[in-house]
Amino acid sequence: MAESRKTQRRTTQEVPTSTKTTGLPNDLPTLFSNLRQIVLKKAKDDEPIDSTIFQYIELIKNKIRDLTKLTQPTEIFDALQATLKLYINDILSIKNVLNILSSSLLQEIFTTLDDAEENLDLAGVFQNNPKYARTVCFRSFELLALSIITDFLNEKCPIELFSHTARILQGIIYRILTTVECIVFKKNELKNFIPNIRLLLEYVDRNKQNVHHSNMPELIKAILNFIWSLVDDTSLVPTLIETNCPEYVLRWISMEDLPLTIQRVCLHIIENLARHEKGVKVLNNANCLAILLNFKKRVLDPNKTNQDDVYPELRLVYCMAVSLLAEPKENREDLDYLRKILDQLMQLAVDAGQSVNYKYGGFHVSEPILVLTKLCVHDEILKYVLNESNVKGMEAKTKIEFFCKLLTKFRGALASDDDLDQLTLIALFNILWSISFHDEYIDELKSYPKFLITVKSLVIDDGANTVEQYIPRPLSSLTKAANGVLWNLDENNPGINKKTRATRSTVDPDTQALNQSGTSRVHRMHVMVSYSHADSDFCHQFVDALQKDKRLDIWVDFAYCHTEDLWEEIGEAIEKADLLLFLMSKDYQDSKSCRQEVMYAKDSLKKRFIPIYVKKEFTATGWLGVRIVGPQYIRFGKKPFDETVNELLKLIFEDKTQQENKPSSTTENKPPSVTETKSPSVTETKPVETTTQQTKPNENNLTKPDENNLTKLDEKNQPESNAKPLKKPVEKWTKKDITQWFSDNQIDQQLSNIYDFKYGTDLLLYGECLRPDWQIEYNDVKQRYHEKYQKQLYRDQFVPFVRAVNELQTLKPKSKSKSKLCTIS
């Protein structure tokens, strides 16, 4: 049997869908037409099935059996599907003959059709002929629009025909499910079927708790699996949103009395919806996170007894959905739990990535990869995944090797029209871009020649720029990510070609036009604006306001660059800038492009910059928080826009004057350091580096992998500490020792007086409180300081205290703890 199926697959051909050319015997339509006329006559007399009707039923059944003798399976199935349509339209549509239509004798026609179809290896046929699978899929969608089906879904079906119609509908749905596995949908391709899909959802909503009829649970299950299968294709998410799918699944997953099987499908649908930016927006607007949290407490409590076997899967899908909907730092849960989830995600990525069809356990490899890509913008999570995650059966020696080899496997995705393959390739480029920001991984990345060849070939591949794949917002385009990887690996670094570029004229036609203004550009301050494209509306408004000041010469990518492949121009703009303005937001912090710009400006070139918060509720942390310590920041949103712009202009030129009047450093060739103006906000702390050599940013010199979230001073660049050697362990300190410690570390006296530590252990415990996000504690202390002294506590007054507490932590015996992670609730 297996051998014969292989033969069938090799000879599969596409067959036209017209009933005139499907191979349907001409006498079958005639038989159905004659049977219809006979049944219509019976409607007047309300008579049961007689010998004439029985004879026609038997003739039709025999003709259906004869169809199975056709040569090709596609011919057989086309004939069977055409016969089903005849049966529905010519027979089941007859009114007032329920005694005949509900007869098991007449319904044997459908049973015979169903039996003949079961003998076909349709899954194999569709897999070997996706074009034919597409034809069958849309032909089946058209069956959903037949009046007998829509009447059933609208609760207008006679009770006598309920079971039979439900069985027919279930068969149509399963047929679509079989084809969906083998085809790739295009954007808006199911637009015409939105009313039919919405009808299916409405039907489930009305009958989800109705278990009185034997066929009800199976039909509900079939419809839910049908929706799940559709939403698994990211390109169809906008279409599913129009059917009100998010509203329904959120309602269903909130119901405690629904079976776990239904809630499981709902959770998967939510996770798939969250893979699309429009899905994220709709779900968050519907308070999805709160609904999921309630679901977790109700269903996923690990302390509850009688947990279903599906529990581990539900935990994983729950975390994938939450990760796509929210930021890890917004969630607080035990780290052991998060590590388990990261282990599961990495294990799923490996299992799916090593399978033939890149699927495992119902998941496509793009699903865990996409979640990991978003999570791994957080360095702690990235390092845990690469260094500590527990994965079994991985063929590659390291996680980095796995990602590199998987990327090369998907190299051909650009030449195909498979959205999932293209999404996987883009996500892999993005996660490898995140990896390439860390010096400890660069040598390994460079050790895979096939990986480097693939990256370089895709950078110059025109197909990489023209691919129309939807890119979720956390991801950058393939070309941008590939260029970012090459830059971080010193394979395409603007700094390498700096001497070459320096020979070019620094005045282009646009510059000459700008010089027509009253102030010569030579004497204007060159300002480069760095921003996330998610904040482009704000950036345009911001730049328009700054350009009114003729003392400034503004460079921003949308004014000077006309392609997406901008890094060469951006790198040159950073080098020429006198000042950089970082328009910071959550999107900015999550953007690898923005990270690259900040690192090049701050770490490599030691450029002067001003951090600017574009939203009042955001505070920089992580890699960004480390780098903005020092200069005063500006925050929009608290005051009128124009007033804040004026404050910025004042800061720009006052700081410039202070810098120009500053005594020159004794260090030769010292690059310009960032200003150290007092400011009332801080995220993380790091001393201003004084390295004179222009090098690529070194992540390790900024943050040591430690369990603390406090920034560790780089030992190579660490200034000499004022702290005296400890005469006794901190744990044995008294209030007198603590007072002396404040003095030794030159901590602001008034700040010292706010605290009332009596024992050294109190001070150490306080240091623990600073771990997660010490700017939160700073804001609290700042308020206490103001209440006590009626004046501002600036962050450069608080930073020495944080550093000193941090040094105390390093004096404690080091435990072999794992890396600090962001958390997911």
C-alpha positions in Angstrom: 0.0 0.0 0.0 2.8 2.4 0.9 4.5 1.7 -2.4 1.4 2.3 -4.5 0.9 5.7 -2.7 4.4 6.7 -3.7 3.6 5.9 -7.3 0.4 8.0 -7.0 2.3 11.0 -5.7 4.8 11.0 -8.5 2.1 11.0 -11.1 -0.1 13.6 -9.5 -1.5 16.2 -12.0 -3.5 19.4 -11.5 -7.1 18.9 -12.8 -9.4 21.8 -13.8 -12.2 22.5 -11.3 -15.0 22.9 -13.8 -17.6 20.1 -13.4 -17.6 19.7 -17.2 -14.0 18.5 -17.3 -13.6 16.8 -13.9 -14.2 13.3 -15.2 -17.6 13.2 -13.5 -19.8 10.8 -15.5 -22.5 12.6 -17.4 -25.2 10.3 -16.0 -24.5 11.3 -12.4 -25.9 14.8 -12.8 -28.8 13.3 -14.6 -29.5 10.8 -11.8 -29.4 13.6 -9.2 -31.7 15.8 -11.3 -34.2 12.9 -11.7 -34.1 12.1 -8.1 -34.7 15.7 -7.2 -37.9 15.7 -9.4 -39.2 12.5 -7.8 -38.6 13.8 -4.3 -40.3 17.1 -5.1 -43.4 15.2 -6.1 -43.3 13.4 -2.9 -43.4 16.7 -1.0 -47.0 17.2 -2.0 -48.1 13.8 -0.6 -45.6 13.7 2.3 -44.9 10.1 1.4 -41.9 8.1 2.6 -39.2 6.6 0.4 -40.6 4.3 -2.2 -39.0 1.8 -4.5 -38.3 4.4 -7.2 -36.4 6.6 -4.9 -34.6 3.6 -3.4 -33.6 2.6 -7.0 -32.1 6.0 -7.7 -30.2 6.0 -4.5 -28.6 2.7 -5.3 -27.8 3.8 -8.8 -26.1 6.9 -7.5 -24.1 4.9 -4.9 -22.9 2.5 -7.6 -21.8 5.4 -9.8 -19.9 6.9 -6.9 -18.1 3.6 -6.3 -17.2 3.5 -10.0 -15.4 6.9 -9.6 -12.7 5.2 -7.5 -11.7 3.3 -10.7 -10.4 6.5 -12.3 -6.6 6.5 -12.9 -5.5 9.6 -11.0 -6.4 10.3 -7.3 -6.9 14.0 -8.3 -9.5 12.9 -10.9 -11.2 10.8 -8.3 -11.3 13.5 -5.7 -12.5 16.2 -8.1 -15.4 13.9 -9.1 -16.3 13.1 -5.5 -16.2 16.8 -4.6 -18.4 17.7 -7.6 -20.8 14.9 -6.6 -21.0 16.3 -3.0 -21.9 19.7 -4.3 -24.7 18.1 -6.4 -26.0 16.2 -3.4 -26.1 19.4 -1.3 -27.6 21.7 -3.9 -30.0 19.3 -5.6 -31.2 17.1 -2.8 -30.6 18.6 0.7 -32.0 22.0 -0.5 -35.5 20.5 -1.1 -38.0 21.9 1.4 -40.8 20.1 3.2 -39.5 16.5 2.6 -37.8 16.0 6.0 -39.1 12.5 6.2 -37.1 11.6 3.1 -34.0 13.8 3.7 -33.6 12.5 7.2 -33.8 8.9 6.1 -30.7 6.9 6.6 -31.3 5.3 3.1 -30.9 8.7 1.4 -28.0 9.8 3.6 -26.1 6.7 2.5 -25.2 8.7 -0.6 -23.0 11.0 1.6 -21.7 7.9 3.4 -20.6 6.4 0.1 -18.9 9.6 -0.9 -17.1 9.8 2.5 -15.9 6.2 2.3 -14.6 6.7 -1.2 -12.7 9.8 -0.1 -11.2 8.0 2.9 -9.5 5.5 0.6 -7.5 8.3 -1.0 -4.2 9.5 0.4 -5.2 13.1 0.1 -2.5 14.3 2.5 0.1 12.8 0.2 -1.5 14.2 -2.9 -1.7 17.7 -1.4 1.9 17.5 -0.1 3.3 16.6 -3.5 1.1 19.0 -5.4 0.6 22.3 -3.4 -0.9 24.0 -6.4 -3.7 21.4 -6.5 -4.0 21.7 -2.7 -4.7 25.4 -3.2 -7.4 24.6 -5.7 -9.1 22.2 -3.4 -8.8 24.6 -0.4 -10.6 27.4 -2.1 -13.1 25.0 -3.7 -13.9 23.8 -0.2 -14.2 27.4 1.1 -16.8 27.9 -1.5 -18.8 25.0 -0.1 -19.0 26.9 3.2 -21.0 29.5 1.5 -23.7 27.1 0.3 -27.2 27.9 1.7 -27.5 24.6 3.5 -24.3 25.3 5.5 -25.1 29.0 6.2 -28.6 28.0 7.4 -27.0 25.5 9.7 -24.6 28.0 11.2 -27.4 30.5 11.6 -29.4 27.9 13.6 -32.0 27.6 10.8 -31.4 24.0 10.0 -34.3 21.6 10.8 -33.5 19.4 13.8 -34.1 16.3 11.6 -31.1 17.3 9.5 -28.9 18.7 12.2 -26.6 15.6 12.6 -26.3 15.0 8.9 -25.5 18.7 8.1 -23.0 18.8 11.0 -21.3 15.8 9.6 -21.0 17.4 6.1 -19.7 20.6 7.6 -17.2 18.8 9.6 -15.9 17.0 6.5 -15.5 20.2 4.6 -13.6 21.8 7.5 -11.2 18.8 7.8 -10.6 18.9 4.1 -9.5 22.5 4.4 -7.3 21.7 7.3 -5.6 19.0 5.2 -4.9 21.5 2.4 -3.8 24.4 4.7 -0.8 22.3 5.8 0.6 22.3 2.2 -0.1 25.8 0.9 1.1 29.4 1.5 -1.6 32.1 1.7 -1.1 35.5 0.3 -2.1 38.7 2.0 -5.9 39.3 2.0 -6.4 36.1 0.0 -9.3 35.1 2.3 -10.9 38.5 2.3 -14.0 37.2 0.5 -14.5 34.5 3.1 -14.6 36.7 6.2 -18.4 36.4 6.5 -18.1 32.6 6.4 -15.3 32.5 9.0 -17.2 34.9 11.2 -20.3 32.6 11.0 -18.2 29.7 12.2 -17.0 31.7 15.2 -20.5 32.9 16.0 -21.7 29.3 15.9 -19.0 28.2 18.4 -19.8 31.2 20.6 -23.5 30.2 20.8 -22.9 26.5 21.2 -19.6 26.2 23.1 -21.4 25.0 26.3 -24.0 22.9 24.5 -23.1 19.2 24.9 -26.6 17.8 24.6 -26.0 16.6 21.0 -23.5 13.9 20.3 -22.0 15.6 17.3 -21.6 19.0 19.0 -18.2 18.5 20.7 -16.5 17.2 17.5 -17.9 20.0 15.4 -16.8 22.6 17.8 -13.4 21.0 18.0 -13.1 20.9 14.2 -14.0 24.6 13.9 -11.6 25.7 16.5 -8.8 23.7 14.9 -9.7 25.3 11.6 -9.3 28.8 13.1 -6.1 27.7 14.8 -4.7 26.4 11.5 -5.5 29.7 9.7 -4.1 32.0 12.3 -0.9 29.9 12.3 -0.1 31.7 9.0 1.0 35.2 10.2 -0.1 36.8 6.9 -3.8 35.9 7.7 -3.8 37.6 11.2 -5.3 40.9 9.8 -8.0 38.9 8.1 -8.8 36.9 11.3 -9.0 40.2 13.2 -11.8 41.3 10.9 -13.7 38.2 11.8 -13.7 39.3 15.5 -11.6 36.2 16.3 -9.5 38.0 19.1 -12.7 39.0 20.8 -14.2 35.5 20.8 -11.1 33.6 22.0 -10.5 36.1 24.8 -14.0 35.6 25.9 -13.8 31.8 25.8 -10.5 31.5 27.6 -12.0 33.6 30.4 -14.7 31.1 31.0 -14.0 28.7 33.9 -16.5 26.1 32.9 -15.3 25.5 29.3 -13.3 22.2 28.8 -9.6 22.5 28.9 -9.4 21.3 25.3 -11.2 24.4 24.1 -9.1 26.7 26.3 -6.0 25.1 25.0 -6.9 25.9 21.4 -7.8 29.5 22.5 -4.4 29.9 24.1 -2.6 28.8 20.9 -4.8 31.1 18.8 -3.8 34.0 21.1 -0.1 33.2 20.8 -0.4 33.1 17.0 -2.3 36.4 16.9 0.4 38.0 19.0 3.0 37.1 16.3 1.6 40.0 14.2 1.9 43.7 15.3 -1.8 44.2 14.5 -2.7 41.2 16.7 -0.6 42.6 19.5 -2.4 45.9 19.3 -5.9 44.4 19.3 -5.1 41.9 22.1 -3.5 44.6 24.3 -6.5 46.9 23.8 -8.7 44.1 24.9 -6.7 43.7 28.2 -5.3 40.4 27.1 -2.5 40.3 29.6 -4.9 40.5 32.5 -7.0 37.8 31.0 -4.0 35.5 30.5 -2.8 36.2 34.1 -6.2 35.1 35.3 -6.0 32.0 33.1 -2.6 31.2 34.5 -3.8 31.5 38.1 -6.9 29.4 37.4 -5.4 26.7 35.1 -1.6 26.7 35.3 -1.1 26.8 39.1 1.7 24.2 39.5 0.5 23.5 43.1 -2.9 22.2 41.9 -3.5 18.5 41.9 -4.7 16.4 38.9 -2.8 18.5 36.4 -3.6 17.5 32.8 -0.8 16.0 30.7 -1.0 19.1 28.4 0.1 21.3 31.3 3.7 21.8 30.2 2.6 22.7 26.7 0.1 25.2 28.1 2.8 26.8 30.3 5.1 27.2 27.3 2.4 28.7 25.0 1.3 31.0 27.8 4.8 32.4 28.2 5.3 32.7 24.4 2.1 34.7 24.2 3.0 36.9 27.2 6.5 37.5 25.8 5.1 38.7 22.5 2.6 40.9 24.2 4.7 42.5 26.9 8.2 43.3 28.0 10.1 40.8 30.3 11.0 43.6 32.7 7.3 44.3 33.3 6.9 40.9 34.8 8.1 39.5 38.1 8.3 35.8 38.8 10.8 33.3 40.1 13.9 32.9 38.0 13.8 29.1 38.1 10.5 29.3 36.3 11.9 31.7 33.6 14.9 29.4 33.1 12.6 26.5 32.5 10.7 28.4 29.9 13.8 29.5 28.1 15.0 25.9 28.2 11.7 24.8 26.6 11.9 27.5 24.0 15.4 26.6 23.0 14.6 22.9 23.1 11.6 23.5 20.8 13.8 25.5 18.4 16.3 22.7 18.3 13.8 20.0 17.8 11.9 21.9 15.1 15.1 23.2 13.5 16.5 19.7 13.1 13.3 18.1 11.7 12.8 17.6 8.0 9.8 20.0 7.7 11.0 22.3 10.5 8.0 21.5 12.7 7.8 19.8 16.0 4.9 19.2 18.3 2.6 21.3 16.1 5.0 24.3 16.2 6.9 25.7 13.3 10.5 26.6 14.1 9.7 30.3 13.4 7.5 30.4 16.6 10.2 29.7 19.3 12.8 31.6 17.2 10.6 34.7 17.0 10.0 34.7 20.8 13.7 34.1 21.5 14.6 37.0 19.2 12.4 39.4 21.1 13.6 38.2 24.5 17.2 38.2 23.6 17.4 41.9 23.2 17.9 41.7 26.9 21.5 40.7 27.5 20.9 38.6 30.6 18.4 36.4 28.8 20.6 36.1 25.7 23.6 35.0 27.8 21.5 32.5 29.7 20.1 31.0 26.4 23.6 30.7 24.9 25.6 29.6 28.0 23.2 27.9 30.4 20.0 26.7 28.8 19.5 23.0 29.1 18.9 21.4 25.7 19.1 17.7 24.7 19.8 16.1 21.4 21.3 19.2 19.8 23.5 18.2 16.9 25.6 21.4 17.0 28.3 21.8 19.6 27.1 25.2 20.8 23.9 27.2 20.6 25.6 29.8 18.4 26.6 27.1 15.9 23.0 25.9 15.9 21.7 29.4 15.0 24.4 29.9 12.3 23.7 26.5 10.7 20.0 27.0 10.8 20.4 30.4 9.1 22.3 28.8 6.2 19.5 26.2 5.8 17.0 29.0 5.3 19.2 30.8 2.8 16.9 29.9 0.0 13.8 31.4 1.7 14.1 34.6 -0.4 13.6 32.6 -3.6 10.4 31.1 -2.3 7.0 32.5 -1.5 6.8 30.7 1.9 6.1 33.5 4.4 7.1 31.3 7.4 10.5 30.4 5.9 11.2 34.1 5.2 10.1 35.1 8.7 12.4 32.4 10.1 15.3 33.7 8.1 14.7 37.3 9.3 14.3 36.3 12.9 17.5 34.3 12.8 19.4 37.3 11.4 18.0 39.4 14.2 19.0 37.0 17.0 22.5 36.6 15.5 22.7 40.4 15.3 21.9 40.5 19.1 24.6 37.9 19.7 27.2 39.8 17.7 27.0 42.8 20.1 29.0 40.8 22.6 32.7 40.4 22.2 32.9 37.0 23.8 30.9 35.5 20.9 32.6 37.3 18.0 35.4 34.8 17.5 33.0 31.9 17.3 30.7 33.7 14.9 33.7 34.4 12.7 34.8 30.7 12.8 31.8 29.6 10.6 32.8 30.4 7.0 29.4 29.2 5.6 27.6 31.6 7.9 29.8 34.6 6.9 29.4 33.8 3.2 25.6 33.6 3.6 25.5 36.9 5.5 27.6 38.7 2.9 25.7 37.2 -0.1 22.4 38.3 1.3 23.7 41.8 1.9 24.3 42.2 -1.9 21.3 40.1 -2.9 18.7 42.3 -4.5 16.1 39.8 -3.4 16.8 40.6 0.3 15.6 44.2 -0.4 12.6 43.3 -2.5 11.1 40.6 -0.3 7.6 41.6 0.8 7.5 39.5 3.9 5.7 41.0 6.9 8.3 41.9 9.6 7.0 42.1 13.2 7.9 45.3 14.9 10.6 44.0 17.2 12.5 42.7 14.2 14.7 44.7 11.7 14.7 43.9 8.0 17.0 41.2 6.7 19.3 43.6 5.0 19.6 45.9 8.0 20.2 42.9 10.4 22.8 41.4 8.0 24.7 44.7 7.8 24.5 45.0 11.5 26.1 41.6 12.0 28.9 42.4 9.5 29.6 45.7 11.3 29.8 44.1 14.7 32.2 41.4 13.3 34.4 44.1 11.8 33.5 42.8 8.3 31.8 46.0 7.2 32.8 48.6 9.8 32.6 52.3 8.8 35.5 52.9 11.1 37.8 50.7 8.9 37.2 52.9 5.9 37.3 56.2 7.8 40.6 57.3 6.2 39.2 56.6 2.7 36.0 58.5 3.5 37.9 61.4 4.9 39.4 62.1 1.5 35.9 62.8 0.1 34.4 66.3 0.1 32.5 67.0 3.2 30.1 69.4 1.4 27.5 67.8 -0.8 24.8 69.6 -2.9 22.4 69.6 0.1 25.0 71.1 2.3 25.7 73.9 -0.2 22.0 74.7 -0.3 22.0 74.9 3.5 24.9 77.3 3.4 22.7 79.8 1.7 21.2 80.6 5.1 22.4 83.5 7.2 24.7 81.4 9.3 27.6 79.6 7.6 27.4 75.8 8.1 31.1 75.9 9.0 30.2 77.8 12.2 27.1 75.9 13.0 26.9 73.0 15.4 26.6 69.6 13.7 23.9 67.7 15.4 22.9 64.1 14.6 19.5 62.8 15.7 19.3 59.1 16.6 15.8 57.7 16.9 13.6 54.6 16.5 11.4 54.5 13.4 8.5 53.7 15.7 8.9 57.2 17.0 9.2 58.8 13.5 6.2 61.1 14.0 7.7 62.6 17.1 11.1 62.8 15.4 9.7 64.8 12.5 8.1 67.3 14.8 11.3 67.4 16.9 13.6 68.1 14.0 11.2 70.7 12.5 11.4 72.6 15.8 15.2 72.4 16.1 15.8 73.5 12.5 14.3 76.9 13.3 17.5 77.6 15.2 20.0 78.6 12.6 22.9 77.8 14.9 22.2 74.1 14.4 23.0 71.9 11.4 20.7 68.9 11.9 21.4 65.4 10.4 18.6 62.9 10.5 18.4 59.8 8.3 15.0 60.7 6.7 16.4 63.9 5.4 19.7 62.6 4.0 19.3 58.8 3.2 17.0 57.4 0.6 17.5 53.6 1.1 17.0 51.3 4.0 20.7 50.3 3.9 21.8 53.4 5.8 24.6 52.3 8.2 27.4 53.7 6.1 25.8 57.1 5.9 24.8 57.0 9.6 28.3 56.0 10.7 29.7 58.9 8.8 27.2 61.3 10.3 28.1 60.1 13.8 31.8 60.8 13.1 31.1 64.3 11.8 28.7 65.3 14.6 29.6 67.7 17.3 26.6 66.5 19.3 24.2 63.5 19.2 20.7 63.6 20.4 19.3 60.1 21.4 15.5 60.1 21.2 15.0 57.4 23.8 11.9 55.2 24.1 11.1 51.5 24.7 11.3 51.0 21.0 14.7 52.8 20.9 16.1 50.6 23.7 14.8 47.4 21.9 16.2 48.5 18.5 19.5 46.9 17.5 20.1 49.6 15.0 19.8 52.3 17.7 22.1 50.2 20.0 24.7 50.1 17.2 24.5 53.9 16.8 24.8 54.6 20.6 27.7 52.2 20.9 29.6 53.7 18.0 29.0 57.3 19.2 29.5 56.7 23.0 31.9 53.8 23.3 34.1 54.0 20.2 34.1 57.8 19.4 33.4 59.2 22.9 31.1 61.7 21.3 29.1 64.3 23.3 25.4 63.4 23.5 22.2 64.4 25.3 19.7 61.7 26.2 16.1 62.7 25.4 13.1 60.8 26.6 10.3 61.1 24.1 7.7 59.7 26.5 7.3 60.6 30.2 6.7 57.1 31.4 9.8 55.4 30.0 13.1 55.1 31.9 16.2 53.6 30.2 17.7 50.4 31.6 20.1 47.7 30.5 22.6 48.5 27.8 21.1 51.9 27.2 20.9 52.9 30.9 24.6 52.1 31.3 25.6 54.5 28.6 23.5 57.6 29.4 25.0 58.2 32.8 26.7 61.6 33.0 25.0 64.2 30.9 21.8 65.9 31.8 18.7 64.5 30.1 15.6 66.1 28.7 12.2 64.6 29.0 9.2 65.4 26.8 5.6 65.0 27.9 5.7 66.7 31.3 5.8 70.3 29.9 4.5 71.8 26.7 6.5 70.7 23.6 7.9 74.1 22.7 9.0 74.8 26.3 10.9 71.5 26.4 12.6 72.3 23.1 13.7 75.7 24.5 15.2 73.9 27.5 17.0 71.5 25.2 18.5 74.4 23.2 19.6 76.1 26.3 21.3 72.9 27.5 22.9 72.4 24.1 24.6 75.8 24.0 25.3 76.2 27.7 27.0 72.8 27.8 28.9 73.7 24.7 30.2 76.8 26.3 31.2 74.9 29.5 33.1 72.4 27.4 35.0 75.0 25.4 36.0 76.8 28.7 37.0 73.6 30.4 40.8 73.3 31.1 42.4 70.8 28.7 43.1 67.3 30.1 46.5 66.2 30.9 45.8 63.0 28.9 47.2 63.4 25.4 44.7 63.0 22.5 41.9 62.5 24.9 38.6 62.3 23.0 35.8 64.7 24.0 34.0 63.3 27.1 30.4 63.6 27.8 29.3 66.5 30.0 28.6 65.8 33.6 25.8 68.2 34.3 23.7 67.4 37.3 20.4 65.8 36.5 17.5 64.4 38.4 17.3 61.0 36.8 19.4 58.0 36.2 19.1 54.4 35.1 22.4 52.7 35.6 25.9 53.9 36.4 29.3 53.6 34.8 32.3 55.9 34.9 33.1 57.9 31.8 35.8 56.0 29.9 39.0 57.8 29.0 40.4 55.3 26.5 41.9 57.2 23.6 41.9 54.5 21.0 38.8 54.3 18.7 37.6 50.8 19.0 34.5 48.9 18.3 32.2 48.9 21.4 33.0 46.3 24.0 30.0 45.1 25.8 32.1 43.3 28.4 33.7 46.5 29.5 30.3 47.9 30.3 28.6 45.2 32.2 30.0 42.1 33.8 27.9 39.0 33.9 26.9 39.0 37.5 23.8 38.1 39.4 23.4 41.8 40.4 21.6 44.2 38.0 23.9 46.9 39.3 26.5 47.9 36.7 29.9 46.7 37.6 32.9 48.9 37.0 35.3 47.7 34.4 38.4 46.7 36.2 40.7 47.9 33.4 39.2 51.4 33.5 38.1 51.6 37.1 39.2 54.8 38.9 41.1 54.3 42.1 38.6 53.8 44.9 38.6 56.2 47.9 37.5 53.4 50.1 40.0 52.3 52.7 40.8 48.6 53.2 38.2 46.9 55.4 39.5 46.2 58.9 36.6 43.8 59.6 33.9 42.1 57.7 30.9 44.2 56.7 28.6 41.9 58.6 30.3 43.0 61.8 30.1 46.7 61.2 28.5 49.0 63.7 26.8 52.4 63.1 30.2 54.0 63.7 31.8 51.9 61.0 29.0 52.8 58.5 29.5 56.5 59.2 33.2 56.2 58.5 32.4 54.2 55.3 30.2 57.1 54.1 33.0 59.5 54.7 35.7 57.4 53.1 33.7 57.1 49.9 33.1 60.9 49.8 29.4 60.4 49.7 27.3 63.6 50.0 26.9 64.3 53.8 23.3 65.3 53.6 22.5 62.1 51.7 24.3 60.1 54.4 22.2 61.7 57.0 19.0 60.4 55.4 20.0 56.8 56.1 20.0 55.2 59.6 21.9 51.9 59.1 22.8 50.4 62.5 24.5 47.3 61.3 26.6 46.3 58.3 24.1 43.6 57.4 21.5 46.4 57.0 23.7 48.0 54.4 24.2 44.8 52.5 20.5 44.1 52.5 19.9 47.6 51.2 22.4 46.8 48.4 20.1 43.8 47.5 17.2 46.2 47.1 19.3 48.2 44.5 19.8 45.1 42.3 16.7 45.0 40.0 16.6 48.7 38.9 18.3 51.1 41.2 16.9 54.2 39.6 13.6 53.3 41.2 15.3 53.6 44.6 17.0 56.8 43.5 13.6 58.3 42.7 12.3 57.4 46.2 15.5 58.8 47.9 15.3 61.9 45.8 11.8 62.6 47.2 13.0 62.1 50.8 16.0 64.3 50.2 13.8 67.1 48.8 11.4 66.8 51.7 14.2 67.0 54.2 16.4 69.7 52.6 14.0 71.4 50.2 16.5 71.0 47.3 17.2 68.6 44.5 19.3 65.4 44.9 21.2 65.1 41.6 22.2 61.8 40.2 25.9 62.4 40.3 25.4 62.8 44.1 23.7 59.5 44.3 25.9 57.5 41.9 29.0 57.4 44.3 26.7 55.9 46.9 25.5 53.2 44.4 29.1 52.5 43.4 30.3 52.2 47.0 27.5 49.8 47.9 28.3 47.8 44.7 31.9 47.5 45.9 30.7 46.1 49.2 28.8 43.5 47.3 32.0 42.4 45.5 33.8 42.1 48.8 31.4 39.3 49.8 32.3 35.7 49.0 31.2 35.0 45.4 28.6 32.3 45.0 28.2 30.3 41.9 24.8 31.8 41.0 23.4 31.9 37.6 22.9 35.0 35.5 20.2 37.5 36.5 17.3 37.3 34.1 14.4 39.4 33.2 11.1 37.7 34.1 7.9 36.7 32.6 4.7 36.4 34.5 
